[in-house]
Amino acid sequence: APPGGFQPAWRHSMLFHRMQTLGRDWVAHCGVSQRFCWNSQISNCRRWIGHCTWAPYPFLGTGHFSANWSLPPFFEPWRPHHNWRWQPSNFTQSSLLHISHPNMKSEGDEPSSKRRRHSGESFSSPDEETSISKQNEVTGHVTAPETEGSLAKEKGMIKRHWEYFCHRKKKKILEDKEIDQNNIENEFDFTVMSYNILSQNLLDDNSHLYKHCRWPVLIWGYRFPNILQEIKELDADVLCLQEVQEDHYRTQIKSSLESLGYHCEYKMRTGRKPDGCAICFKMSKFDLVSSNPVEFFRHDIPLLDRDNVGLVLLLQPKFHCKATAAVCVANTHLLYNPRRGDIKLTQLAMLLAEIASVAHQKDGSFCPIIICGDFNSVPGSPLYSFIKEGKLNYEGLAIGKVSGQEQFPRGQRILSIPIWPQRLGISQNCVYETRQQQREEHSGGEMKEAQLENSQEIVIAAEKLSSKLQHHFKLSSVYSHYLPESGLPEVTTCHSRSAVTVDYIFYSAAKDDIAAPPGTEDSFDGSLKLLGRLSLLTAQDLWTVNGLPNENNSSDHLPLLAKFRLIEQ
């Protein structure tokens, strides 16, 4: 029941019992049986054998993108259904992405109703920021019911199982029962969740995205108990939450999570935006070393006129073992606007610079890093590839193609070189510049400028400016964005306008991790092994339960959940 003991009459009287429970089946594939089922009657679920390959999207490059970059074929427009009794047989793969609605006019990342409510000021030119609609990302896997009869019987329930990745050496040790006690002492297992819980304020301002939903499932009094129950059942050691509304956090969310043993850190968006990001961790597993909020708004830089934020925590594991490395956990919600890739990349660079500062160790290396959030970018896009590959040549890249949210982007202006001004204090390597470095570069620039004698030399100097971004982390994605059996794209969000992936968990993989990036064998050890993940779903799977939100899943996003092992460096 909601806090205070109030139980709405319609909570039970108008809904079938089966509509109020969410059945899930966790399956471990290393002989370690795990069961997670909110509905005890659900016991028959196809098991997934093996793990998917960690190959990137087929259209990925090597970090060099041209102005001709485009989305893969399966990202095509679709028409949202208007009947909540919609049948999955009518669904096709082309319904993964809906092009922005022409009637929804916006000057930024917000609809007009939201701008009126918060009266935020925008510096962006109106010709670049017209109609946009809220969309999201892909990552998932679920077993769809085999027959129409089973579909009707289990309507309103989705199944997600635990995909466990067996590392061969460890599996052999377990089979031989020759466990090395020293290895156990050097290991620390923990789980991390990333979850956009859908701010009620944003839901109300974007009600056109939820026309497929029946009224009761959209009110906060119905949604919050479901979200809290989901968090309880998944029981992650670290929670990274986005779209956490400030008044709900203050009056309900924080106290509820503290009662579950979490310590909560929160960063509200700047300006008059009423939501923000939170990182919560089990006090029984971690100590807080530092909490570092990141504001992407800069009043002196016109490019950075948006109120998005990030949060970076340094956590010290509580355990008695030799591996004493702290873990850096970051959480963010980047700008939505598909046509402002320049702002998205700058916000990402600011977050990476803060992570580099927090995670930097005395020996010059970085402690293990986990980055969660809603990045409002699809798999394989230039922004996504920059995170994973650590480099991006953006010369000639249109700002509307950075996030890959639109198949036919209307923001055709080319990214400027450099993207952000020097006074931001962040280099093209996504680290903070010292004041001395800034002075030297500034004075050096003045000397060069004084030596230029004509316009031809000025053009030559401009051409020498670097169009390459880099960062120092070797990051892998927990999810591979395709189902291993069917090859269908996974999704992390699904509403009336789109079903796509925008939520991610990135981490610094150990050398022998299943998802370690190429080349890490000789250069980098992130000290994190991916042990398992909660499977994601396809759009078809989600529309069998009327999309998101629904009677059992109270956000328009799915929670992402991963289990890691911290090993000795």
C-alpha positions, 0 to 999 in steps of 0.5 A: 500500500502507499505510504500512510496506509492509504489503499485506493479502492480501485487498487484491487476492485477493478483489476484482476489479481493476475494484472497486479503481479509481475512474473519474472524468472531468474535462471543461472546457467552455471549450476547455481539455481536462482529463482525470482518470481513475483507470481508463484504460478509462473514456473514454465519459462524457456531457458536461454542457453549460453550467452550472446556474442559481444560483437558491436552493431554491424554498422559500427565504425572505428570512431570516425564518423562522416556526415553520411552516417545513418541509422541501421535499416530496422530504425523506421517510423511506425504508427502507434496503436490506439486500441489497448487490445492490440495483438502482437501479430500486428507488430513488425520490426519496423515499429522501433522508432517513430519520427518526431511528431510534426505537431509537437513544437518545442524550442528544446528538450521540453514540450510547450506545456512544460515550458509554460509550467517552468518558464525556463529560458532558452538561448537556442535558435528556434530554427534548430529546435522545432518539433520533437517527441520523447524517445528512448533506448534498446537492451533486452530479452524475454521469452514471449508466450508460445500460444495465444492461449498462454498470452491471454492467460498471462496478460499483464505479466512479462518475464525477465530472467537472469543471464549468468556468464560463466568464466571458464576458469572459475567454473572448472574450479567449482566443478573440481571443488578445489576453491582457492581461498586466496582468490575468494578473499580477493573478490567482491560481488555486487549488483548495480541497477539503472532505472529511469522511474518516470517523473510524474511531472514529466508524465503529465507534461507529455501525456500524448506519449501515454495514450495507450494507458488506462487512467489508473496506471498513470497516477503517482499513487498507483505507480510508486508502490509498484516501483518500490516493490520492484526495487525491493524484489530486485534488491540491487546493492547500488541504485542509479535512478533518473527522473526522480522528482524532488518533492516525491524524493523528499517525502516518499522515495528517500525514506522508503529506500533508507528503510531498505538499508540504502544511503541516498545521494541526490542531485536535482536539475538546475533552474526550475526543473523539478526532477534529478538523479539519485545514487543509492547504495546499501550501507551494508556493502559500501562506505561513501568516500565522496559525492560529486554533483555535476551541473551541465548548465553554464550561465557564461556559455550559451551552448550550455543552457540546459539544466541536465545534471550528473552525479559521481560517487566514490564508494569503498567496499565493506569487506575483508579481503586484499582487493581494497580498490574503491569503485567510482559510480556515475549516473546521468540523464543527458539532454533529450533533444535529437537535434542538439548533438553538440550539447549532448557531447559537451554534457558527456565530456563534462561528466567524463572529466568529473569521473576522471578527477574522482577515479584518479589514483595516486599511481596514475591509474583509475579505479574501477568505473561504472557509468549508468543513465539515460543517454538519449542516444541509440546503440551504434550512434556516434555518441554511443561509440565514443563512450565504448571506443574512447575516440570520435572524429566528428569532422563533418558530422551533423549535430542531428546525427550524434545521438541517432534518435532520428532516421532523417534528422533535421538538425543538419548544421555541422558540429563546430571545431572545437565543439565547446569553448576553451573557457569551459576548462575541459580538454579534447581528452575529456579531462579538466585543464589546470589554470596554468595549462589554460594560461599557456594555451591562451598565451600561445594562441595569442602569439600565433594569432599575432603572427598571422598576416593574412586571411589565408594563414587564418584559414590554415590555422583553423584547419589545424584545430583538432576534431578528435575527442578522446577519453581515457577509459576502456568501457564495455556495455553490460547489454549487447542490444540484440537478442542472442537467438532471434537477433531482434533489437532489445529495448529499454523504453516503450510508449505510444511513440517509440520503442528503442534503447537509450539506457545503459550500464557501462563499466571498466572491464577486467582483462579476462572479462567476457566483454573486455574491449579489444586491446585491453589485454596489454594496456588496461585492467578495469578490475570488474567482471560481469557475472550476469544481467537481468535480461531485457525485452523486445518491443513485441514482448512489451506490447503484449502487455500494452507497452509501458507503463502498464498495470505492473510496470509503472515507468516507461523504462525498464530497469537494467540490472547487472552483477559484477565481481570486483577483483584484485588489480 
